[in-house]
Amino acid sequence: METTDAFAGLECVDCGGTYDAANVSHRCPDCDGFLDPSYDYDAIDLDRETLAERPFDSQWRYEELLPFPRESAVTTDEGATALVDCPDLADELGVGRVLIKDEGRNPTGSTTDRGQSLTVTAAAQHDAEAVALTSTGNDGQAAAAYAGRAGLESHVYVPSRSSFSNKAMINVHGGDMNVVGGRFDDAVGAYEEAMGEHDDWYSLQPFETPYRHEGAKTTLYEIVERLDWNVPDAIVYPTGLGAGIVGAHKAATELLELGLIDELPPLYAAQADGCAPIVDAIENDREESAPVETPDTICGEIEIADPAAGPLVLEAIRETGGGAVATEDPDVLEAGVQVAQHTGLEMAPSPAAAASGAWELAERGTFDDDETIVIVNTAAGNKEGDVLRSHLMSQGI
Protein backbone atom coordinates (compact mmCIF):
# COMPACT_ATOMS: atom_id res chain seq x y z
CA MET A 1 0.00 0.00 0.00
CA GLU A 2 1.05 3.57 -0.63
CA THR A 3 0.71 5.38 2.69
CA THR A 4 1.81 8.61 4.32
CA ASP A 5 5.02 8.70 6.36
CA ALA A 6 3.41 8.97 9.81
CA PHE A 7 0.71 6.35 9.22
CA ALA A 8 1.61 3.51 11.57
CA GLY A 9 -1.14 1.01 10.80
CA LEU A 10 -4.42 -0.06 12.37
CA GLU A 11 -5.15 -0.37 16.08
CA CYS A 12 -8.10 -2.20 17.64
CA VAL A 13 -10.13 0.06 19.92
CA ASP A 14 -11.20 -2.98 21.97
CA CYS A 15 -8.17 -5.22 22.51
CA GLY A 16 -5.41 -2.76 21.55
CA GLY A 17 -3.90 -5.06 18.94
CA THR A 18 -1.95 -3.41 16.11
CA TYR A 19 -1.95 -4.54 12.49
CA ASP A 20 -0.35 -3.81 9.15
CA ALA A 21 -2.95 -2.05 7.00
CA ALA A 22 -1.65 -3.87 3.93
CA ASN A 23 -2.67 -7.22 5.43
CA VAL A 24 -5.75 -6.36 7.51
CA SER A 25 -8.52 -4.36 5.90
CA HIS A 26 -11.56 -4.40 8.17
CA ARG A 27 -12.31 -5.71 11.67
CA CYS A 28 -9.77 -6.88 14.25
CA PRO A 29 -8.64 -10.43 13.35
CA ASP A 30 -8.28 -11.31 17.06
CA CYS A 31 -11.42 -9.93 18.71
CA ASP A 32 -13.56 -8.59 15.82
CA GLY A 33 -13.37 -5.09 17.30
CA PHE A 34 -13.29 -1.82 15.39
CA LEU A 35 -9.95 -0.82 13.89
CA ASP A 36 -8.72 2.75 13.93
CA PRO A 37 -5.86 4.22 11.84
CA SER A 38 -2.93 5.18 14.04
CA TYR A 39 -0.06 7.59 13.50
CA ASP A 40 3.36 8.46 14.82
CA TYR A 41 2.53 12.03 15.80
CA ASP A 42 6.16 12.75 16.67
CA ALA A 43 6.93 12.25 12.98
CA ILE A 44 4.39 14.87 11.86
CA ASP A 45 5.83 18.33 11.30
CA LEU A 46 2.72 20.44 10.80
CA ASP A 47 2.06 23.91 12.15
CA ARG A 48 -0.41 26.73 11.61
CA GLU A 49 1.92 28.67 9.32
CA THR A 50 2.47 25.69 7.01
CA LEU A 51 -1.25 25.13 6.65
CA ALA A 52 -1.90 28.84 6.07
CA GLU A 53 0.39 28.71 3.04
CA ARG A 54 -1.57 25.88 1.42
CA PRO A 55 -4.62 26.42 -0.78
CA PHE A 56 -7.94 25.65 0.90
CA ASP A 57 -8.84 23.21 -1.87
CA SER A 58 -9.83 19.83 -0.39
CA GLN A 59 -9.53 17.59 2.65
CA TRP A 60 -6.23 16.32 1.24
CA ARG A 61 -4.48 19.51 2.37
CA TYR A 62 -4.23 17.59 5.68
CA GLU A 63 -2.62 14.53 4.11
CA GLU A 64 -0.01 14.19 6.89
CA LEU A 65 -2.92 13.26 9.17
CA LEU A 66 -4.49 10.82 6.71
CA PRO A 67 -3.44 7.27 5.84
CA PHE A 68 -2.91 7.85 2.11
CA PRO A 69 -1.08 10.58 0.20
CA ARG A 70 -3.04 12.92 -2.03
CA GLU A 71 -1.32 11.61 -5.16
CA SER A 72 -2.78 8.12 -4.66
CA ALA A 73 -6.23 9.20 -3.45
CA VAL A 74 -9.52 8.56 -5.20
CA THR A 75 -10.77 12.11 -4.91
CA THR A 76 -13.07 14.67 -6.50
CA ASP A 77 -11.75 17.49 -4.31
CA GLU A 78 -14.17 16.81 -1.47
CA GLY A 79 -13.95 18.94 1.64
CA ALA A 80 -12.91 22.60 1.91
CA THR A 81 -16.55 23.54 2.47
CA ALA A 82 -17.75 26.90 3.68
CA LEU A 83 -18.15 27.90 7.33
CA VAL A 84 -20.89 30.51 7.12
CA ASP A 85 -21.54 33.19 9.73
CA CYS A 86 -25.26 33.44 10.59
CA PRO A 87 -25.79 36.55 12.75
CA ASP A 88 -29.60 36.30 12.64
CA LEU A 89 -29.45 32.80 14.08
CA ALA A 90 -27.03 33.98 16.75
CA ASP A 91 -29.59 36.61 17.80
CA GLU A 92 -32.36 34.01 17.90
CA LEU A 93 -30.28 31.60 19.98
CA GLY A 94 -29.03 34.37 22.25
CA VAL A 95 -25.35 33.60 21.70
CA GLY A 96 -22.36 35.50 20.44
CA ARG A 97 -21.94 33.73 17.13
CA VAL A 98 -23.53 30.90 15.10
CA LEU A 99 -21.79 29.37 12.11
CA ILE A 100 -23.02 26.63 9.80
CA LYS A 101 -20.49 24.23 8.34
CA ASP A 102 -22.13 23.69 4.97
CA GLU A 103 -21.20 20.15 3.99
CA GLY A 104 -23.89 20.09 1.32
CA ARG A 105 -21.30 21.73 -0.95
CA ASN A 106 -19.37 18.47 -1.27
CA PRO A 107 -19.33 16.84 -4.73
CA THR A 108 -22.34 14.55 -4.22
CA GLY A 109 -24.02 16.92 -1.81
CA SER A 110 -23.13 15.43 1.56
CA THR A 111 -20.36 15.05 4.10
CA THR A 112 -20.11 11.32 3.31
CA ASP A 113 -17.91 12.18 0.32
CA ARG A 114 -15.05 12.73 2.75
CA GLY A 115 -15.20 9.23 4.16
CA GLN A 116 -15.91 7.49 0.87
CA SER A 117 -12.86 9.09 -0.70
CA LEU A 118 -10.79 7.33 1.98
CA THR A 119 -12.66 4.01 1.92
CA VAL A 120 -12.57 3.66 -1.86
CA THR A 121 -8.88 4.62 -1.89
CA ALA A 122 -8.27 1.78 0.57
CA ALA A 123 -10.35 -0.60 -1.55
CA ALA A 124 -8.36 0.29 -4.65
CA GLN A 125 -5.08 -0.21 -2.82
CA HIS A 126 -6.28 -3.65 -1.70
CA ASP A 127 -6.97 -4.49 -5.37
CA ALA A 128 -10.71 -4.80 -4.83
CA GLU A 129 -12.90 -5.11 -7.91
CA ALA A 130 -16.26 -4.53 -6.20
CA VAL A 131 -17.39 -2.67 -3.09
CA ALA A 132 -20.60 -2.96 -1.07
CA LEU A 133 -22.41 -1.26 1.81
CA THR A 134 -25.73 -0.53 3.44
CA SER A 135 -26.83 3.09 3.39
CA THR A 136 -29.73 5.30 4.37
CA GLY A 137 -28.99 7.16 1.13
CA ASN A 138 -26.18 9.71 1.12
CA ASP A 139 -23.40 7.23 1.87
CA GLY A 140 -24.59 4.99 -0.94
CA GLN A 141 -24.62 7.80 -3.47
CA ALA A 142 -21.10 8.85 -2.44
CA ALA A 143 -19.83 5.26 -2.54
CA ALA A 144 -21.21 4.72 -6.04
CA ALA A 145 -19.64 7.98 -7.22
CA TYR A 146 -16.17 7.25 -5.87
CA ALA A 147 -16.28 3.60 -6.89
CA GLY A 148 -17.15 4.69 -10.41
CA ARG A 149 -14.20 7.07 -10.44
CA ALA A 150 -11.91 4.24 -9.32
CA GLY A 151 -13.30 1.82 -11.88
CA LEU A 152 -14.89 -0.46 -9.28
CA GLU A 153 -18.30 -2.08 -9.17
CA SER A 154 -20.53 -0.89 -6.32
CA HIS A 155 -23.41 -2.68 -4.62
CA VAL A 156 -25.60 -0.53 -2.39
CA TYR A 157 -28.43 -1.73 -0.13
CA VAL A 158 -30.88 0.99 0.84
CA PRO A 159 -34.22 0.92 2.67
CA SER A 160 -37.22 1.74 0.51
CA ARG A 161 -37.75 5.01 2.36
CA SER A 162 -34.44 6.46 1.11
CA SER A 163 -34.90 9.64 -0.90
CA PHE A 164 -35.59 9.42 -4.62
CA SER A 165 -32.62 11.68 -5.31
CA ASN A 166 -30.14 9.39 -3.56
CA LYS A 167 -31.53 6.26 -5.19
CA ALA A 168 -31.52 7.86 -8.61
CA MET A 169 -27.93 9.01 -8.33
CA ILE A 170 -26.70 5.62 -7.13
CA ASN A 171 -27.90 4.29 -10.48
CA VAL A 172 -26.59 7.29 -12.41
CA HIS A 173 -23.11 6.66 -10.99
CA GLY A 174 -23.32 3.06 -12.20
CA GLY A 175 -24.07 1.45 -8.85
CA ASP A 176 -26.05 -1.73 -8.39
CA MET A 177 -28.87 -0.42 -6.21
CA ASN A 178 -30.83 -2.88 -4.10
CA VAL A 179 -33.96 -1.39 -2.52
CA VAL A 180 -35.03 -3.34 0.56
CA GLY A 181 -38.52 -3.07 2.02
CA GLY A 182 -38.57 -1.78 5.58
CA ARG A 183 -35.98 0.31 7.35
CA PHE A 184 -32.21 0.48 7.74
CA ASP A 185 -31.88 -2.74 9.76
CA ASP A 186 -33.72 -4.63 7.02
CA ALA A 187 -31.26 -3.29 4.46
CA VAL A 188 -28.38 -4.39 6.71
CA GLY A 189 -29.80 -7.90 6.75
CA ALA A 190 -29.96 -8.02 2.96
CA TYR A 191 -26.43 -6.65 2.70
CA GLU A 192 -25.07 -9.24 5.12
CA GLU A 193 -26.75 -12.05 3.18
CA ALA A 194 -25.22 -10.78 -0.06
CA MET A 195 -21.77 -10.43 1.52
CA GLY A 196 -22.03 -14.06 2.59
CA GLU A 197 -22.52 -15.01 -1.04
CA HIS A 198 -19.77 -12.76 -2.47
CA ASP A 199 -16.53 -13.11 -0.54
CA ASP A 200 -14.76 -10.95 -3.13
CA TRP A 201 -16.82 -7.84 -2.33
CA TYR A 202 -14.96 -5.22 -0.30
CA SER A 203 -17.07 -3.77 2.49
CA LEU A 204 -17.43 0.01 2.80
CA GLN A 205 -19.71 -0.36 5.81
CA PRO A 206 -19.00 2.37 8.42
CA PHE A 207 -16.93 1.02 11.31
CA GLU A 208 -16.27 -2.21 9.40
CA THR A 209 -13.84 -0.31 7.22
CA PRO A 210 -11.47 1.74 9.42
CA TYR A 211 -11.48 4.67 7.04
CA ARG A 212 -15.03 6.07 6.94
CA HIS A 213 -14.67 8.13 10.14
CA GLU A 214 -11.10 8.97 9.16
CA GLY A 215 -12.42 11.08 6.32
CA ALA A 216 -15.09 12.56 8.58
CA LYS A 217 -12.46 13.97 10.92
CA THR A 218 -11.29 16.51 8.34
CA THR A 219 -14.50 18.49 8.92
CA LEU A 220 -13.28 19.38 12.40
CA TYR A 221 -9.84 20.36 11.11
CA GLU A 222 -11.47 22.85 8.76
CA ILE A 223 -13.81 24.28 11.39
CA VAL A 224 -11.02 25.02 13.83
CA GLU A 225 -8.60 26.35 11.23
CA ARG A 226 -11.26 28.67 9.81
CA LEU A 227 -11.82 30.02 13.33
CA ASP A 228 -8.12 30.95 13.50
CA TRP A 229 -7.48 27.89 15.70
CA ASN A 230 -9.98 29.03 18.31
CA VAL A 231 -12.09 26.12 19.52
CA PRO A 232 -15.85 26.75 19.32
CA ASP A 233 -17.89 26.46 22.50
CA ALA A 234 -20.13 23.78 20.96
CA ILE A 235 -20.35 21.79 17.74
CA VAL A 236 -23.76 20.26 17.05
CA TYR A 237 -23.85 17.21 14.75
CA PRO A 238 -26.88 15.39 13.36
CA THR A 239 -26.20 11.84 14.52
CA GLY A 240 -27.23 8.46 13.18
CA LEU A 241 -24.34 6.02 12.83
CA GLY A 242 -22.08 8.54 14.57
CA ALA A 243 -19.15 8.70 12.15
CA GLY A 244 -19.18 12.50 12.27
CA ILE A 245 -18.85 12.76 16.03
CA VAL A 246 -16.34 9.91 16.29
CA GLY A 247 -14.25 11.54 13.57
CA ALA A 248 -14.49 14.98 15.18
CA HIS A 249 -13.37 13.59 18.53
CA LYS A 250 -10.35 11.95 16.96
CA ALA A 251 -9.49 15.08 15.00
CA ALA A 252 -9.65 17.25 18.10
CA THR A 253 -7.41 14.92 20.09
CA GLU A 254 -4.91 14.94 17.22
CA LEU A 255 -4.84 18.73 17.02
CA LEU A 256 -4.37 18.83 20.79
CA GLU A 257 -1.51 16.32 20.52
CA LEU A 258 0.16 18.44 17.84
CA GLY A 259 -0.23 21.63 19.90
CA LEU A 260 -2.48 23.29 17.32
CA ILE A 261 -5.33 23.77 19.84
CA ASP A 262 -5.39 24.02 23.62
CA GLU A 263 -8.68 22.28 24.45
CA LEU A 264 -11.30 19.93 23.06
CA PRO A 265 -14.49 21.43 21.62
CA PRO A 266 -17.70 20.14 23.27
CA LEU A 267 -19.50 17.83 20.84
CA TYR A 268 -23.29 17.55 20.84
CA ALA A 269 -25.26 14.78 19.14
CA ALA A 270 -28.61 15.88 17.72
CA GLN A 271 -31.21 13.22 16.97
CA ALA A 272 -34.89 13.02 16.14
CA ASP A 273 -37.20 12.20 19.01
CA GLY A 274 -38.52 9.14 17.16
CA CYS A 275 -35.07 7.52 17.04
CA ALA A 276 -32.69 8.79 19.70
CA PRO A 277 -30.61 5.93 21.15
CA ILE A 278 -27.61 8.17 21.86
CA VAL A 279 -29.71 10.76 23.66
CA ASP A 280 -31.36 8.04 25.72
CA ALA A 281 -27.97 6.60 26.73
CA ILE A 282 -26.63 10.02 27.75
CA GLU A 283 -29.73 10.89 29.74
CA ASN A 284 -29.65 7.55 31.55
CA ASP A 285 -25.85 7.55 32.04
CA ARG A 286 -25.28 4.28 30.19
CA GLU A 287 -22.02 3.15 28.60
CA GLU A 288 -23.82 1.68 25.60
CA SER A 289 -26.91 2.70 23.69
CA ALA A 290 -29.97 0.44 23.72
CA PRO A 291 -31.70 -0.35 20.40
CA VAL A 292 -34.83 1.62 19.62
CA GLU A 293 -37.58 -0.97 19.20
CA THR A 294 -39.81 1.04 16.85
CA PRO A 295 -37.92 3.89 15.17
CA ASP A 296 -40.23 6.45 13.60
CA THR A 297 -38.98 9.76 12.23
CA ILE A 298 -39.06 11.75 9.00
CA CYS A 299 -35.27 12.05 9.38
CA GLY A 300 -34.43 8.89 7.45
CA GLU A 301 -30.71 9.61 7.11
CA ILE A 302 -30.22 9.47 10.89
CA GLU A 303 -32.87 6.87 11.71
CA ILE A 304 -30.39 4.31 13.04
CA ALA A 305 -32.05 2.26 15.77
CA ASP A 306 -28.87 0.55 16.99
CA PRO A 307 -25.66 2.38 16.02
CA ALA A 308 -22.79 -0.09 16.01
CA ALA A 309 -20.34 2.54 17.23
CA GLY A 310 -22.60 3.77 20.01
CA PRO A 311 -19.94 3.35 22.73
CA LEU A 312 -17.46 5.42 20.70
CA VAL A 313 -20.04 8.17 20.18
CA LEU A 314 -20.83 8.26 23.89
CA GLU A 315 -17.13 8.36 24.74
CA ALA A 316 -16.60 11.29 22.36
CA ILE A 317 -19.47 13.25 23.88
CA ARG A 318 -18.36 12.66 27.46
CA GLU A 319 -14.66 13.28 26.93
CA THR A 320 -15.35 16.62 25.27
CA GLY A 321 -17.90 17.76 27.82
CA GLY A 322 -20.67 17.84 25.23
CA GLY A 323 -24.15 16.36 25.32
CA ALA A 324 -27.06 15.02 23.30
CA VAL A 325 -30.46 16.41 22.39
CA ALA A 326 -33.55 15.14 20.58
CA THR A 327 -36.37 17.17 19.06
CA GLU A 328 -39.66 16.22 17.42
CA ASP A 329 -40.09 15.98 13.65
CA PRO A 330 -42.21 19.15 13.23
CA ASP A 331 -39.54 21.15 15.06
CA VAL A 332 -36.82 19.62 12.89
CA LEU A 333 -38.64 20.49 9.67
CA GLU A 334 -39.40 23.99 10.90
CA ALA A 335 -35.74 24.50 11.76
CA GLY A 336 -34.77 23.52 8.22
CA VAL A 337 -37.23 26.04 6.81
CA GLN A 338 -36.11 28.80 9.18
CA VAL A 339 -32.45 28.26 8.32
CA ALA A 340 -33.28 28.54 4.62
CA GLN A 341 -35.38 31.67 5.06
CA HIS A 342 -33.00 33.48 7.42
CA THR A 343 -29.60 32.46 6.04
CA GLY A 344 -30.14 31.37 2.43
CA LEU A 345 -28.54 28.01 3.29
CA GLU A 346 -30.33 24.76 2.51
CA MET A 347 -30.59 21.84 4.92
CA ALA A 348 -32.13 18.45 4.25
CA PRO A 349 -34.47 17.24 7.04
CA SER A 350 -31.93 15.00 8.79
CA PRO A 351 -29.19 17.63 9.19
CA ALA A 352 -31.89 20.09 10.22
CA ALA A 353 -32.02 18.03 13.41
CA ALA A 354 -28.75 19.76 14.33
CA ALA A 355 -30.32 23.19 13.90
CA SER A 356 -33.40 22.15 15.84
CA GLY A 357 -31.17 20.65 18.51
CA ALA A 358 -29.16 23.87 18.80
CA TRP A 359 -32.40 25.83 19.33
CA GLU A 360 -33.46 23.37 22.03
CA LEU A 361 -30.09 23.53 23.78
CA ALA A 362 -30.25 27.33 23.73
CA GLU A 363 -33.73 27.28 25.27
CA ARG A 364 -32.42 25.02 28.02
CA GLY A 365 -29.74 27.57 28.84
CA THR A 366 -26.86 25.36 27.70
CA PHE A 367 -25.04 28.23 25.98
CA ASP A 368 -23.80 31.55 27.34
CA ASP A 369 -24.53 34.77 25.51
CA ASP A 370 -20.96 35.23 24.30
CA GLU A 371 -20.36 31.72 22.99
CA THR A 372 -19.60 30.50 19.46
CA ILE A 373 -21.78 27.64 18.23
CA VAL A 374 -21.15 25.60 15.07
CA ILE A 375 -23.97 23.64 13.45
CA VAL A 376 -22.89 20.96 10.97
CA ASN A 377 -25.14 20.78 7.91
CA THR A 378 -24.31 17.31 6.61
CA ALA A 379 -26.37 17.31 3.38
CA ALA A 380 -27.77 19.65 0.77
CA GLY A 381 -31.41 20.63 1.10
CA ASN A 382 -32.27 19.77 -2.49
CA LYS A 383 -31.82 16.08 -1.73
CA GLU A 384 -35.16 16.17 0.08
CA GLY A 385 -36.60 19.56 -0.73
CA ASP A 386 -40.00 17.95 -1.28
CA VAL A 387 -40.19 16.99 2.40
CA LEU A 388 -39.60 20.57 3.54
CA ARG A 389 -42.10 21.83 0.97
CA SER A 390 -44.70 19.36 2.27
CA HIS A 391 -44.12 20.74 5.76
CA LEU A 392 -44.93 24.23 4.50
CA MET A 393 -48.01 22.99 2.65
CA SER A 394 -49.29 21.34 5.84
CA GLN A 395 -49.29 24.84 7.34
CA GLY A 396 -51.24 26.21 4.42
CA ILE A 397 -48.23 28.01 2.94
C-alpha positions, 0 to 999 in steps of 0.5 A, spaced: 500 500 500 502 507 498 501 510 505 503 517 508 510 517 512 506 517 519 501 512 518 503 507 523 497 502 521 491 499 524 489 499 532 483 495 535 479 500 539 477 494 543 483 489 545 489 494 543 492 489 537 496 493 532 496 490 524 499 492 518 494 495 514 496 492 507 494 485 510 488 487 515 482 491 511 476 491 516 475 488 523 480 486 528 482 479 526 483 477 534 477 480 537 472 482 531 473 489 534 473 496 530 480 498 527 482 505 527 488 508 523 494 510 528 499 515 526 506 516 529 505 524 531 512 525 533 513 524 525 508 529 523 511 536 522 505 540 521 504 547 524 499 553 523 503 557 518 504 551 514 497 550 513 496 557 512 500 557 506 496 551 502 490 552 498 484 551 501 482 546 496 480 539 499 480 535 505 487 532 502 491 539 504 491 535 511 494 529 508 499 528 513 494 526 518 491 521 513 493 514 511 494 515 504 497 521 500 493 525 495 497 523 489 494 516 490 487 518 493 480 517 489 478 524 490 473 529 487 476 534 491 471 533 497 472 537 503 474 545 503 466 547 504 464 553 507 463 555 514 458 561 514 456 566 519 449 566 521 448 573 525 440 572 525 441 565 528 445 567 533 440 573 535 435 568 535 439 563 539 441 568 544 449 567 543 455 571 540 456 567 534 452 561 530 456 558 524 453 553 519 459 548 516 455 547 509 457 540 507 452 540 502 457 543 498 461 536 497 461 533 490 455 529 491 451 533 496 453 530 503 459 530 508 459 522 506 464 524 500 469 525 505 469 518 508 468 514 501 474 518 498 478 514 503 474 508 503 474 507 496 482 509 496 483 503 501 479 498 496 483 500 490 489 499 494 487 492 496 486 491 489 478 490 490 474 489 484 467 490 487 465 494 493 458 494 497 455 497 503 448 498 506 446 506 506 440 510 508 442 514 502 447 519 502 453 514 503 450 509 498 450 515 493 457 517 495 460 510 494 457 509 487 460 515 485 467 514 488 467 507 486 465 509 479 471 514 479 476 508 481 473 503 476 470 499 481 463 495 481 458 498 487 453 494 490 448 498 495 443 496 499 438 501 501 431 501 505 425 503 501 424 510 504 431 512 502 430 519 498 428 518 490 434 523 489 439 518 492 436 512 489 436 515 482 444 518 483 446 511 485 444 508 479 446 514 475 453 513 478 453 506 475 451 502 482 447 496 483 442 499 487 438 494 491 432 497 494 429 493 501 422 493 504 422 496 511 428 500 514 435 500 515 436 494 519 432 490 514 437 493 508 443 491 513 440 484 513 440 483 505 447 486 505 449 481 510 446 475 506 449 478 499 456 479 503 455 471 505 454 469 497 460 474 495 466 473 498 470 478 493 466 484 495 470 489 499 465 492 504 465 500 505 460 499 511 462 504 516 466 502 522 467 495 518 472 499 514 477 503 518 477 509 514 469 512 513 470 516 520 477 517 518 475 522 512 469 525 517 475 527 521 477 533 516 470 536 517 473 538 524 480 540 522 477 545 517 472 548 522 477 550 527 482 552 522 477 557 519 476 560 526 483 561 527 485 555 531 480 558 536 475 552 539 468 553 538 464 552 544 459 547 541 459 543 535 452 540 534 452 534 529 446 530 526 447 523 529 445 516 526 451 512 525 455 517 529 461 517 524 461 525 524 462 525 532 467 519 532 471 523 527 471 529 530 473 527 537 479 523 533 481 530 529 480 534 536 485 529 540 490 529 534 490 537 534 491 537 541 496 532 541 500 536 535 499 543 539 495 546 534 489 547 539 489 548 547 482 544 548 477 539 546 471 542 543 464 540 546 460 535 541 453 535 541 449 529 538 442 531 535 437 526 533 430 526 532 425 524 538 422 518 534 429 515 534 434 517 539 438 511 542 444 516 543 440 521 547 437 516 551 444 513 553 446 520 555 440 521 559 440 515 563 448 515 564 449 508 560 455 506 557 452 503 551 446 505 547 440 500 547 436 499 540 430 503 539 424 498 538 420 502 533 424 507 530 419 512 527 422 519 524 421 523 518 429 524 518 431 517 514 438 519 514 439 518 521 434 513 523 439 508 526 435 504 531 442 501 533 448 504 532 454 499 532 459 505 534 454 507 540 460 506 545 465 510 541 459 516 540 458 516 547 465 516 549 466 522 544 461 526 547 463 525 554 470 526 553 469 533 550 464 535 555 458 535 550 451 532 550 445 530 546 439 532 544 432 530 541 427 534 538 420 532 534 419 531 527 415 538 526 420 542 530 426 539 525 422 540 519 421 547 521 428 548 523 430 547 516 425 552 513 427 557 518 435 556 516 433 557 509 429 563 510 434 566 514 440 564 512 439 562 504 442 556 506 439 549 505 438 543 509 435 536 508 431 534 514 436 529 517 441 535 518 436 540 520 435 536 526 442 539 528 439 546 527 433 544 531 437 541 537 441 547 537 435 551 538 433 546 544 439 547 547 439 554 547 432 554 550 435 550 556 440 555 557 446 550 555 449 556 551 452 563 554 450 569 551 458 570 548 459 563 545 460 561 538 456 555 536 457 551 530 452 547 526 454 541 521 449 541 515 451 534 513 447 534 506 444 539 501 437 541 502 435 539 495 436 532 496 429 532 500 426 539 498 419 535 497 419 533 504 420 541 507 415 543 501 410 538 504 411 541 511 410 548 508 403 545 505 401 542 511 401 549 514 397 552 508 403 556 505 
